[in-house]
Amino acid sequence: MITTPNKPNFHIVEAVSELPNLRGRAEIFCDVETKRVFQHGDIGGMYPWKGDKICGIAISADDERDVWYVPVRHTIPGTAAEDNTGGPWCGVHVKENLPVENVMRWVTEILTSCDEWINHNVKFDAMFFAVGDGVMFDCRLIDTLTLSKLYYSDRFTYDLKTLCRDWLEYATESQDRCKIYRDSIKTKSFADTPIVMLGEYACDDVQMNRELYRFLQKHLKERDLASGDAHRGLEPQLIETEKLLTPVLFDMEYDGICIDETACQIESVKSLRKMILASEKIESATGSEFTNSNTCLKRILLDQFKLPILLTIIEKEDGHFVDTGRPSFAKDAMALYKEHPSVTGDSKIKEIVDHIAAYRIEQQFKSLFLDTFLRLHVGGIMHPNYNQCVRTGRLSCSRPNSQQQNSRSKKLILPHSGEGFFSDDYSQIEYRLTVHYCRIKSAIEAYINDSTTDFHQWVADLFEIHRKPAKGLNFGVVYGQGKRGVVASLMTDPDIMAKMGTIVNGMVANGSLSEGLKQIKFQDLCKRHGESAYAEYHATMPEIKKTSDAAKDVAKVRGFVFTAYGRRRYLPGNAARKAFNSVAQGCISPDQYILTKEHGYSQIKDCVGPVQVWNGESFVSGHVVNSGAKKKVQTLFSDNTNIVTSPEHRFYTIPTVGNCKWKTPDQFSKVERVAMSTEMPAWATGRKLESIPTTECPSQPNGVWNTNDYSWEDIASSYDRGLMLGRLASDGTFTNHQAVWLIAEHEKSILPVMEGIIKKTGWKYVVKKKDRRKTGRLPMYHLRVSSVKLKEQLRYLNIKNQVSRYLYSNSELLVGFLKGFFDGDGTVGSSISLCFGKRHVATCLPDGIQRALRIFGIQSRVHCYSQVVRLHVSTKCSELFRDRIGFLNSTKQNKIGRVVSKKKFHNDIPASIVDFVIPMPGDVEMFDVVDVPQHKFMCEGLIVHNTSADIIKERMVALAPRYNSDTRRMGISPRANVHDELLSGVPLESLHDLKVQNYMCDMLEDTSTKFRVPIRVGLGISAKNWSEAAGDETTYDADGKPIAGKIH
């Protein structure tokens, strides 16, 4: 048995006899590492159904100090297979592997005798054991990934390494070493990693997961005890439901859903033929080539036929959906164009729009469903991957996204052999819950009188409008769109557009409106109609706004709301509009930078939680929170920098005379100055630069590559370390095995300083003088240190192209870097400036230097030319630069006095001048720093100021054959979940059994929490496919009784 060099409690098992006896333990912490066999780049991630296997197992038990790693399928990198385990990508197995059969027999004994198996995304590991090696568990599955989301619902990432670093301050060097190694040999297969390196990595995963689990156990228990009488005890029940749900989802994924492979292939050909036909007709009508691109559609619809933009593209950025402002021509957009008066009034345009819509529908159907089905299935079965808990508490799904299926694709999804489908759909559950929470008396009475009441139709009848716009109204109000969002949604409702379009076309026809004003009049009518409907809605049902405001007030105080089941949805910021669905000032775009002691200078989205934040004068206590989706504006400054905030965000401005004031962008005057730092911040996060393991330092046969075990962390002084890195980034180079500083003859006075820094580390170095008299130039001195490890760290830092996040972790480190960089490439003429080479036109290094200077209150301006980039420090900031940064070269340092400006900042506060403000389309999820004194903090160097998901999860657990002997006896198995719909497999002989049907409905409606309105479930059945069961089509017998489709 080998003990890993860095962790004495981590062991590599070398023989079957060394396998630890962990049978009968209460808690097993087990994590697998995987070997890529099937090269499936378009699938994403490891996929056991296509042959990917386990290459190693890390395991421990209870609070056992030791962790063991068992290698079973490690390979020699870059080799082809010599066994029969699955094709040319398997690789040659190394001799240190243990026999697979023996190891899997040992694992089976452990997982069938323990009480709980705990891991991060444990379902992934369980699936690899089951599919690849036939190892099944007989214990509870505890997923720390799901528990982490229950603990805090609003993080951007929940990977184990980040959670443990942020919550536990766990050192994660082994994780980084492993990734660097795999990147260096260009592999995604963990099996190609040396056993000792991967063993330490895997054991670290187990150790981190155990400490994370203990952290969650402690804090979730303490939180429940402090939650108050009204909510105490609810969260433990919710946690128990989530724990029970994990193996239910495992069963659904393992069993999978069947497809009709032949039908998929036939439909694929049909779709392709329809696309070709539509394309030919479009080209004939427009006289130009048609390609399936937004650029082509924009040319045809917007440029050629002058149609307006009706919808814009929404894209996901950093985990949030953002309006890009670019025109959309997706299905919903094409449906709106069909109803637009400019289209309905012109037969030629209408024909083209119809053909485009038909083409895009077929293209989407083919690529999103047919091609995906054919790519993912194994023997006619697809195995979806369920994400157990998103922010709202709902499930999500991928590979394929079974929650995205439409009626056409559902026709291709079949029951398993000998089964039919039950489709149980919670009828308008969000609206029933809205009525419950808001206590809308008239709606409650309607539901009590008739439990099958259609809420959308009830609202339509109440306001004497069609059901579809009534549904749009309900959706907008319940999901918190606000007046602007609801009105905008109603303006693009096809029914309303068709009605307003008919009115406008009639006005043009009778001469009361000119053709040129048609579009303006159409928009005006749609807007007025939407505003009138919104006002009437709230006037008739004032309970909704009253409840929404109450929820907002509560969330403002505590930062989250409870669902009826005790789930906490953290809604710090402007999330009152989400309060029904799960409150409230959002300010800063997630990618903007703030300075905190804990995270250094980092994007605000990475600083969520309690922080010590810099406010321009000092570090103060505060709390970074997610503020919810907000409208956004971009403020650009005269130095070419910019900041994206919400419109109501306030800046600390400096007037020419008088006191400083807080202003929002729309209050800015013609010349507005926004304050920057007045003091010099000092911080240190303690972040270390990871060393490079020996296995990552290859040596050539002739032995010329140097493997000195050096690290930049050997330079004890952060300031000196930054100085050397900065000087190397500007006037230096590094090869595969050495770092070289270049010092010119006129600045050789700095050479002893640099040598002195290196001598303190004990590094071996050499100084060589390069004679350049032949080229008519003065000599150049080369200061060289040979070490592959130093070079690998430099590759990680990428200092030639960016100001690395590592440099922002410590103020002394950053100051040293800036000083070293300016010392190399900086000059003092009419101003202090930097000159970057041609290649930096395309890098972020100039902007990074500018951003770093702003932290210290130093304003600069970046000018980009075709061959060069220049950065000029504001002459007003020359004195600040000299005092806070400066040059190592005494000659340059002395020259600064010549450019120190006599002009001073207003009120002696450094400031950045606003150039202009640009409103931006769409919403973006923003962040804020709350609970800070005087409500101010520094950003970008400036001073700135679901219950339904729980019901469905609970009922899925209650019905699961793992726990329910009745459903097990009836042969009912869950097959898929789509939001409020549960698809189950039922034996054909029980499909029309009324007792079985009623049992399913009764179980799903019998929620543990009782509501003021009845919870109803609609039932659909089919022996053919999912589409029929979902009610997309209904079959009747001779007496007119439904026998397939929606029957209840």
N, C-alpha and C positions, 0 to 999 in steps of 0.2 A: 504494500500500500504506500502511495506517495502522498506526502503532505505538501501542499502548495507553498511556494516560497514566501508569499506575502501574507497569507492567512493560515496560521498554524492549526486552526480547527477545521480547515477544509482538506478533504482527503480524496485521492483518486484511487478507486478500487482496481486492483490489477489481477485478481483471481476470484473465481466463483466462491471459494472458501472464505474470502474476505467480506462478502456481502453482509451488511449488518442485519441483525434480527430485529425487525420493527413490527412484528405481528402483534395484533391486539392493542395497538396504541390508540389513545383517544383522538389525537390530532396528527395528521400526516401532512407535511409540507413537501410537495413534490412538483417538480418543474421539468419539462422535457425540452431538449434542443433538437432541431430538425435538420434533415438532410434533403436538399432539393434534388429531385430526380426528373420530374417533368418540367421542361422549360416552357413555362406558360406566362409570358410577360403580360399578355392581355387579360389574364385572370386576376393577377395581383395577390401577393402573399403566398404562403405555403398552402397546399391543397392536397390532403391525404387521399382523396378520391381518385387523383390522377397519378398516384404512386409515390408522393413524398413520404418520407419515413422518419422515425425517431433515430437520432444518431447518439444521443446520450441522455442520461437521467440523473438529476440532482435531487437528493431526498434528505429529509430530517424528520424528527418527530417531537411533538409536545414542545418543551423548552430545552430539548437536548442541545448541548453546546456544539457538538460535532455535526458537520454536513458532509455527505458523501456524493461523489460523482462517479457514475458507472458508464463508461464508453461502450457502445455496441456497434456503431456503423461509421466510425471516423474513416476518412479517405485521404489518400495522397493527392494534394491539389493538382489539377490539370491532367489527371489520368483517366483512361477509359476503363470500362468495367471488365472484370475477369470472372464475375459470377453471373448468375441468371436472375438477378433481383430487379431488373427493369431498364435495360437499354444503356446507351453509350454514356449517359450522364451520371451513372451511379458512382463511378470512380473505383479505384482499387482500394480495398479495405486495409487498414494498417493492422499489424499483428497484435497490437496492444488491446484490440477490442475483445470484450468478453462474449461468450456464446449467447446468441440472441435468445434461443429457447430457454436456457437456464435463467437468464435475467428476467424474461417475461413471466416465467413461472413464479419467481421470487416476488415480482411486483404484484402479480395477481393475488398472492397470499396476503400481501400487505393491504391492498385496496379492498379486499373483501372481508377484512377482519377489523378494520379501524372504524371509528365513529364518524369522523369528518376528514375530508380531503380539502385542503385550503390552498388556493393559489390565485395569482392575478390572471384573470381570463381563464379560469380553470376548465371551462368547456372546450377550449382549444386543445389543451393537453389530453383531456379525456377522449376527444374525438380521434387524435392520433393514435392513442393506445388501442382504441376499439377497432378502427378501420385498418390500420397497418399491421397490428400484431394480435388482434382478437382478445385484448385484455379489457374486461368490463369491470366496473366498480360496483360495490354494494354498500355504499356509504353516502352520507350527505355531501353535496358539493357546495363549498363556500367560496364565493368569488369576491376577492378584495377589490376588484375593479368596480363592481356594482356597489359594494359598500362605500367605496370612496365617493361615488356619485351621490349616494344618499347623504353622506356627511356634508358634501358641498357640491351643489348642482351646477355651478357656473364657472368652472375652469375651462381653459382652452384645450388642455391636454391632460390625460390621466395615465400616461405610461408610468410604469413602476419606478424607473430611474428618477424621473422628474418629481413624482410625488414624494419619494423618500428624500430627495435632496431638499425639497421645499418644506416638507412637514417634519422631517426627522433629522435634517442636516447630515444625512448619510453620505460618506465619501464613495464616489462611484468610479474610481479610476479603472477598475477591471472592465467595466462596461465599455469605456472609451478605448482601452487598449484593444479589445476584441474587434470593435468596429473599425479602428484604424487598420488593423491587420487584414481584415476581410476586404476593405477598400483597396489596400495595397496589392492584393492578388486578384482583385476584380471578381469576387465571388459573392453570392448571396446565400450559399449553403454553409451552415455552421459546421457541417461535417468536415470541411476543408481546414478548419482551425486546429492548430496543435492541441492535443488532449489536455495538457496541463493548463494552457491558457483558457480553453473553453471550460474546463472543469472549474477553475476559479470564478469565471464569469457566471456559470450556472449555479454554483454554490452561493455566490453573492446574491443571485436572484432569490434563492430560497431564504437566505438570511434577511434580505430586505423585505420580502413578503411577510415573513413572520413578525418582524418589528412593526411593519405597517398594520398588520392585523391586530397586534396588541394595542397599538395607538388608537385604532378605530374602536376596538372594544371599550377601551377606557373612556374616550371622549363621547362616543354615542350614548353610553350609559349615563355619564355626568350630564349631558345635554338633556336627556329625557327627564332626569330628576329635577332639572331647573326649568322645565318648560311650562310649569303651571298646571293647576288642577284640570283645566279644560282640555289640555292636550297630553298630559302625562299618561304614558302607557300605550299611546297610539303608535309611536314610532317603532318600538320593539315589535309590535304586531306586523307592521309594514316590513321591517327587516326580515322577519320570519317568512313572510310571504315571498319576498325576493329570493331568499335562500331555497325555499321549496320550488320556486319557479325554474331555477337554473337547470336541474336535471330534466324538467319537463321540456325545456327548449332543446336540451341535448337529444332527447328522444325524437322531437320533431325534425331536427337536422339529420339525425342518423337515418331515420326512416325515409325522409325526403318526400318529394312530390313527383308524380309520374307525368311524362309528356308523351304526346303522339309524335314520334320522330318522323314517320312518313308524312304525316299531315304538315309538320313544320317545313319539311323540304319542299312539298308541293306549294304551300303558301308562299314560301320564299321566292319560287319561280314566278308565281302569279303576281306578287308585289313588284318584282323586277320588270315584268312586262307592262304593268300599269304605269310604272314610273317612266319607261321609255316612251309609251304612247302619249302621256301627258307632256313630257319634255318636247316631243316633236310638235305638238299643237301650240305650245307656248312660243317656240322658236318661229313657227309659221306666222303667228299673230303679231309678234313683237319685231320680227326682222333681225333678231340678234341671237347669239348663242345663249342657251340657258344652262347654267350650272347650279348645283344645289349649294348655294352659299348666300349669306346675308348681303354680301357685296353685290351680287347679281340681282337679288330681289330688291335691294335699295335702288339700283339703277332703273329697274323696270317700274316699280310702284311709286317710288318717291320722286325720282328724277324725270322719268319719261312721262308718267301720268299725273305727277304733282299731287299725289295723295299725302295726307298728313301722317305723322307718326302716332299710332294709337296705343301701342304698348312698347315698353323698353325691356331689354334683357336683364334678368336678375341672375347674378353669379355668386358663387360661394367663395368668400375670402376669409381666411383665418377662422373657419368654422361658422361664419355668419353669411347671410344672404344680403347682397349689396346691389343696388340699382346702378348699372353701368352707364345709363343714359343712351346706349346704342339702341337703334330700332330693332324690335323683335318681329319675326315673321313665323313664329311657332303656331301651333294649332289654335290657341285662344286668340292670338292676334289675327289670324286669317279668318276666324269666325266673325270678328268685329269688322274686318274690311268688307265682308260679304253684306253686312247690314248698313254700311256707311252710305249716305246719300250720293256721294260722288261715284260710288260703284253701282248702286242700284239704279241710278239714273243714266247709266251708260252701258249698253249691252256688250260692247267690245271689252271694256275693262272688266265687267262682271264675268265674262267667259274666261278671261285670262286669270282672274283671281280664283275662280273655281278650279281651274286646272292646276294652279300653283298649290292651292290647298290640298287637292287630291294627291299631287306628287309628294308633298311633305308628309302627309298622313301615311302614305305607303312606305316612304323612306324611313320614317320613325318606327313604324311597325316592324319593318324588316331588321333594322339595326338594333333597336332596343330590345325586341322580344325574340324574333325568329333566330337571328344570328347568335344571340346570347344563349338561348335554349340549346341550340345545336352544339355550341362550344362547351357548355358546362355539363351536359348530361353524361352520365356513366351508365350504360345499359338501360337507357330510357328513364333514368331517375336523376333529378337534380337535388342537391343538398344545400339549401340556403343557409346563410350564416346570420343569426339574430344578434343584434346589439341589445342587451337586456334593458338598458336604461339610458335614454337620452335626457336632456335637461328637463323636459316636461314630465318625465316619468314613463313615457311611452316606449314601446319596442320599436326598433327599426330593423331593416333587413337588407342584406346584400348577397350577391352571387347565387341566384339572381335576386333582385329586389321584388319579392313576392307581394309587397305592399304597393307596387306601382302598376300592377296588372290592370288592363282594361278588358272590356267584354270580348274582344277578338282574341286576345292572348289567353284569356281564361278558358276559351273553347279548346285550347290545345293542352290544358292541364287536366289529366284524367285521374279517376280513383285508382287505388291499388287493386290488384286482382282480387275478385270476390267481394269488393266493397262498392258502396255508393258514397255520395257526399251529403252531409248536413252543413248548411251555411247558416249560422246563427248571427244575426246582425242587431246590435243594440240600436233601437229606433231613436234617432235624433237625441242621443244621450246628452250632448253638451247643452242643448237648449232646455232639456228637462232639468238639468242641474242649475242652469241660469235661473229658471223659474223658482227652483227650490231655494237658492241662496238669496235671490232678490225678493222673494215672497210676493210675486205678482199675483194678486188675489184672483183677478179674472182668468188668468191662465191656469192657476191651480184648480179653480172650479171646472174649467174646461177639461182638464186631465182627469179629475175625479169623476166627472159625468161620463167621460169616454176616454179610457186609457189609451186608445189607439189614435188620439187626436194628432193630426199633422200640424206641427207648430207653424211651419211656413204658410200653410193654407189658412190657418187661423189668423195669422197676421195679415195675410192678403185680404181675407174677408173683412177684417177689422178696418183696413185702410182703403178697401175697394180698389186694389191693384192686382196685377197678375202675380202668380205664385213665384215666378223666377226672380223678379226684382225684390219681392218680399224676402226671399231666401238670401239675396245679396245684402239686404239691410240687416237681417238677423246675424249673418256671418260677420259682417263688419263690426257690429256692436258687441257681440259676444267675444270676438277675438281681439277687441280693443284697438281698432284701427283709428278711432277718433273721427271728428267731423270731416277733416280734410280727406282722410283715407276712405271713409264710407262714401262721401260725395263723389270722389274720383272713381270708386268702384261702380257706383250706380251710373255714372256718366258713360261707362263702357259696357253696361249691361246690354246684350243684344236686343232684348225686348224694348227697352227704353230707346235705344238707338234707332230701332226700326220705326217706332212710333214717332219720334222726333224727325227722323229722316223723311217720313211720309208727309209730315206737316211742312217741312222746309221745301221739299220738291213741289208740293202743291202751291206754296207761295211763289216759287219761281215760275211755275206754269201759269198762274193767273196774273203775273206781272207785278205783284206787290213786293217782290224782293229780286234784286239783281243777281245774276249768276255769280258775280265776283264776291258778293257778301254771303253766299250760301254757307260756306264753311264757318264763318264767324257766328252767324245766326244759329247754326246747328249746335256749336259748342255752348252758346249762351243758353239755349233751351234745355240742353242736357244738364248743365250745371244748375240752373234754377229748379229743374224738376228734382234733382238729387238733394239740394239744400232744403226744399220744401218737405220732401219725404223724411229726411233726417230730423227736422224740427218737429214734425207731427208725431214721429215715432216716440221721441222722448217726452213730448207733452202728454201722450196717451199712456205711456208706461214710465213714469218718473222714478219708479223703484230701482230701475237699472242704474241710472246715474248716481242716485243716492248711495247704492251699495258700492259702486265703483269708487266713489270719492272716499267712502269709509275704508275700503281696502287699501287705497293709496295712502291714507293717513297712517294706517297700521304699519304698512311696509316701509314708510319713511322712517318710522321710529326704530324698527327692529331689522329692516333690510331683507325680510323674506315673508312669504305667506304660507299658511298651512292648507293642505287639502283636507277633505273630510276624513282621510285615512291617516293623517299625521305626517304626510310627506312635506318636507320643506323645499319650496322653490325660492331660491335666493333671487330677489328682484331688486337689488340696490340700484338706485337711479330711476330714470323715467320709464318705469315699467308698470305704472298703474293700469295701462291699457292691456296688460297681460294678467291682471289680478284674477279675473274670472277663470282664466285658463290654467292657471297653475294651482320700491315704487319710487327717489325717483327724479333725479336730475342728472342728465348725461352731458358730458362736456367734451371729452377728448377722444379723438380717433384712436383705435387700438394700436396703431403703429407709431404713435408719437412717443417721445422719450421724456422720462422724468428721472430725477436723481434721488435715490434712497440709499440709506446706509446698508440695508439688507441685500439689495440687488445691484448696487452701483448705478450707472447710467443705463437704464434698460427701457424697453418698450413698456408702456403702462399696462398692457394686457398681461405681461409676465410678472406683474407686481401685486396681483390681487391678494388682499389680506392686510393685516396690521403692518405699518411701515413707519420709519423715521424719514420724512421727506424734506428736501431742501426747498426753502421758500424765498431764496434770493439773499437772505441774511443769516439764516441758521437752520439747523435741522429741527423739525417739530414732529410730534406724534400725529399720525393720521391713519386713514384706512382706505385702501384702494378698492373700489367696488365697480361692478358692471352696472352701467347706467341704463341699459336697454337701447333699443333702436331709436335713432334720432335723425332728423334732417341734418344736413351737413353744409358748412360753408368753408371755403379755403381762403385764408388770409395770407397774402403775399407781401413780402417786405422788400425794401430797397436793396438789401444785400442778396436778393435772389433766394432767400430761404422762405419757407411757408409752413403753415400749421393748419390742420383740418380740425374743426370743432363743430359743436352744435350752434345754431344761430343765437341761442340765448346765453352762450358762454361769455364770461366777462374777463376782460384784460385789465391789468393795472397800468393806467396811462399817465403820462407826465405832461402837463400843460406848459405852455410858455410862461404863464404867470398863474399864481394860485396853487391850490393843493392838488395832489394826485387824486385821480378818480378811477372808479371801476366803470368800464364801458363794454357794451356788446358790439359786435362788428357793424351792425346797422346804425350805431351811434357815433362811429368814428367821424372826425372832422376831416377837412381836406389834408391837413398835415397832422398825423397822429403818431405819438411816440409811445411804444410799449416798453415797460421797464425790464431790464436784465439784472443779473446778479450784481449786488453792490459789495458783497464780501467774498472771500476766498474759501470755498467749501473744502472740507477735508473728510475723507471717508475711506473705509477699508472693509470689503466684504469677506475677506479671508479666502476668496476663491483661489485655488492653486492651478498651476499649469501642469497637466498630467505628464509624468515621465513616460518614455517609450520603452517597452519591454525588449529584452535581449532578442527574442524571436523575430522582432521586426527589423533587425539590423543585419541584412544579408551581407556577406563578404564575397568578393570576387575571387576566382582561383589564384590570381597573382597576389592577393592579400593587400591591395593598395587602398581599399576602403577602410576608414578608421572607425572603430567601434568604441571610442572612449565613452564611458558611462557618464555623460554630462547632461545637465538640465539647466534651463534658464533660471529655474528656481534656486540654483546654486548661488546666484548673485543675491545675497541676503537683503540688501537695500532695494526696496521697490523703486526708489528714485533712480538709482544707478542702473537697475535692470531696464527701466523704461528708456533711460538715456542711451544705452547700448542698442536696444531694439530700434529706437527712433533713428539713430545715426545709421544703423544697418539698412533700414527701410529707405532712407534717402540717398546716402552715399555709401552703398555697400552692395554686396552680392553674396549669394550662397549657392553652392553646387550640391552634388549628391553626397558630399562628405565633409564639407567645410563651410564656415562662415568667414567672409572677408570684408573688413572695413577698409575703405579707401580714404586716405588723408593726404591732402595736397601740401606742397612745400610751404605755402603761405600760412597754413593753419597747423603746422606740425607742433605748435605749442600745446595742442590738446592731446597729443599722443601719450605723454606721460600720465595724464589723467585716466585715459582709457586703459592703459597698461596696468595702472594701479588697481582699477576695478577688477580686471581679469586675474591679477595676482592673488587677490583676496579669495578667489574661488578655488585656487589650486589647479586651474586648467593649464595644460601645456599650450603654448602659443609661440608664434614666430613673427617677427617684423622684417619685411623685405623692402628694400628701396629699389624702385623701378626707375632706371635711367631713361629719360625720354628726350635727351638732347638731340637725337637724330630728327625728331619731329619738331624741334624748336620750342619744346615745352619744358617747364620745370619738373623736377622729379616728383614721383607719387609714392607714398608709403602704403604698403599692404600689411594690415594686422590680421593674421590668420589663426583661427582655431579649428582643428579638425575633429569632427564628431558627427556621425550619421544621426545620432539621436537629437542633437541640436537642430539639425536640418529638418528632421521630421516634425519637430515642434514648430519650426518656422513655417512649414507647409500647412500645419493646422492653423496657425495664427494668420497666415496669408497677409503679412504686413506690407507687402508691395502693392496690394490692391485695396486694402480696407483698414480702418481703425477697428481692430478686433474687439469683440465684447470683453475679452479678457482684460484688455487695457483699461476698460471703463470700470473695472472692479476695485480700483484703488486710485485715490487722487494723486498720490506721489508717483505712482507708476505712469499715470496719464500725463502728468506735468513733465516727467522725465522724457517720455516718448516725444511729446511736442517739442521740447527743447532740443533733443537729439535730431529730430526731423528738420526743424528750422535751421539748426546749425549746419546741416549738410546741404540742403537745397534752398535755404533762405538767403535773402539779400536785404540790405538796407540802402535805399536810394531816396526817392521822394517819399517813399513809404516802406514799411516792412512788408515783404512779399515772398511768395513761394512760386517757383516755376516747375510745373509738372510736364513730363514728356508727352509725346503724341499718343501713346497707348492709354494714358490716363483720361483721355476724352471719354473712353467707354467704361471706366471704373468708378467706384464710389469713393475712392480715397480722398479727392479734393473736398467733396461734401462732408466726408467723415472728419477731416481736419477742421473744417468750418464749424461743424456741430460741436466738436470737442472744445474749441475756443469759446463758444458761446456759454458753456458751463461756467467759465471763469469770468463772464461779463465782457469778453473781448469780441467786438464786432468785426466782421470781415466781409469781403465780397469776392465771389468766384466768377471769373470770366472765361468762357469756353471759346476757343478758336479752332480752326480746322487742324492745326498742327501742334497746338500747345494749350495747356490750361494754366491760368494764373490766379493766385489768391492774394489779395491785398488786405492787410490789416488797416482798419480805419485809423486815420491819423489821431483822432480823438482818443483812441485806445492804445496809442504807442506807449504811454507811460504805464498803463495797466499791464501791457505785454511785457515790458521790461521788468516790472516788479513781480509778476506772477509766473511768467514763462522764461523769457530771456534766451540768450545764446551762451553756449559753452565757449565759443571763440571770443576772446576779450576784445578783439578789434571790432567785431560786429556789435558786441554789446555796447561798446563806447559810442558807436555811431548812432544808436537809437536816440540819443539826446538831441541830435540834429533835426529829427523828424517829430519830436514831441510837439503836439499842437498846443497853441495858446488857447484855442477854443475849448470850452468845457461843456459837459453835458448839462442840460437843464436840471436844476436842483441837485447837481453832482451825482445823478443816477444814470449809469449807462443805459442806453435805450436803442431800440430798433424801430425804424420809421416804416409805417404801413404804406405800401404802394397802392394796392387795391384789394377788394374783397369780391370773391366769386361764389355765388350760390351754386351748389352742386346737386345734381338730380339724385333722387332715391334716398333711402335711409341706410344707416350703418350703425352697428352696435357699438356704443361708446363707453368710456370709463371716466371716473371722477375720483378725486381724493377728498374724502369727507372727514368731518370731525377734526379739522386742523384749525389752529388759532388764526384768527383774522381771515379765515376762509381762503388763504392764498398758498400757492405752491409754484414751483418752476417747471415748465414744460417746454422742451426744445429751447432752453436758455431764456425763455420769457416767463414773466410772473403772471399767472393765470388763476384765475378762480374756478297640476292636472288630476283632477279627481277621477275622470272617466278612465284614465289609464290604470289607476289602482283597482277600479271595479273589475275591469277585464282581466287583469293579472290575478286577482283574488279568485275569480271564477274559473280561470284556466287551471289553477292549482287544485281547486275543489273538484274539477271534473277529470283531472289527469288519472289515467289507469294506474300510475305508480302509487297513488294514495287512495283511490276510490275503487272499492271492490265491485260496486254496481256497474260502473262503466267498463271495468275490466271484464266482468261477466258478460256484458252486452257486446263487447268487442269494439267499443268506441275508442278512437285514437285521434288526438289533435294532429292536424296536418299543416295548417298555416294560420297566421294571424295578420289581418289587414286592418289596422287602426281599431275600429269598433266591430269588426267581423271576425268570427272564429270559424274556420273551416275544419270539419272533422270527418274522418273516415268511419263508415258504419257498414256492418255486414249487410249484403243485399237483402237477406231475408228479414232484416229488421228495419229496412228503409221506410216502409209504409206502416210500421207498427205504431199506432197512436200512443201507446204507453211509453215507448222509447222517445217519440217526438215530444210528448208532454214532459217527460222527465228532463230532457235536455233544456227545454225552455224554462221549466220551474227552477232548475239548478242555477241557470244563468241570471234569472230575475231575483233570486233569493240572496241579495247582497247582505253582508254583515252590518253595514251601515244603512239605516233606514232614512228615506227622504220624504218630503212633503208631497211629492208626485210619484206615481207608479213608474218603475223602470220596466220597460217592455222590450221583448226580443222578438224579432221577426225570423221565421224559419223557412229556409228553402231546401229542397231536396233534389237530387239527380243521380241517376245511375250512369250518366254519360260524361259530364264534364263540369268544371267549376262554374263556367258561365251560366249554365242552366240553373245550378243550385243557387247562384247569387241573384236570380230573378231577372236576368237579362232576357229570358224567354220563358214562357210558361206553357205547359202541356195540360190539356183537359181531357177528361173521359167523356163518354157519351152523354152523361147527365150534366155536363158543364162543371164538374168538380175538378179542381186542380190536382194533378197527380205528379207533376214535376214542376220545378220553379218555386216561386214564393207561394207557400200554401198556408202560412200562419202569420 
